């Protein structure tokens, strides 16, 4: 079994609506996203011979994804009042509304499916919320 792993990071803010603790308040993280892909075989012909996939393609796709979340405020749909969202938009803030609570677990699953649709099905996606704490999503 061959495996490739690459990572990319982004900075963003979030909060956990309905949570009874510090994370209920707006705060930021330096998120790190790791993607692992695997294959029993390698490409046998052409310029990508001996590869699962071109590392450059995998890194480019992951970086594109993390760049789209960089310096944004990620929030769960329905967790903020409409006038709050409108005011933040009027101020020019980058907002990303998602259908789930923006936990590391949910982001790992969300990124897994985005990468799967864009490029290749990963083995796993790991999202680090801090250097010591991460969530892993696998199917």
Order of alpha helices (4+ residues) and beta strands (2+ residues): beta-beta-alpha-beta-alpha-beta-alpha-beta-beta
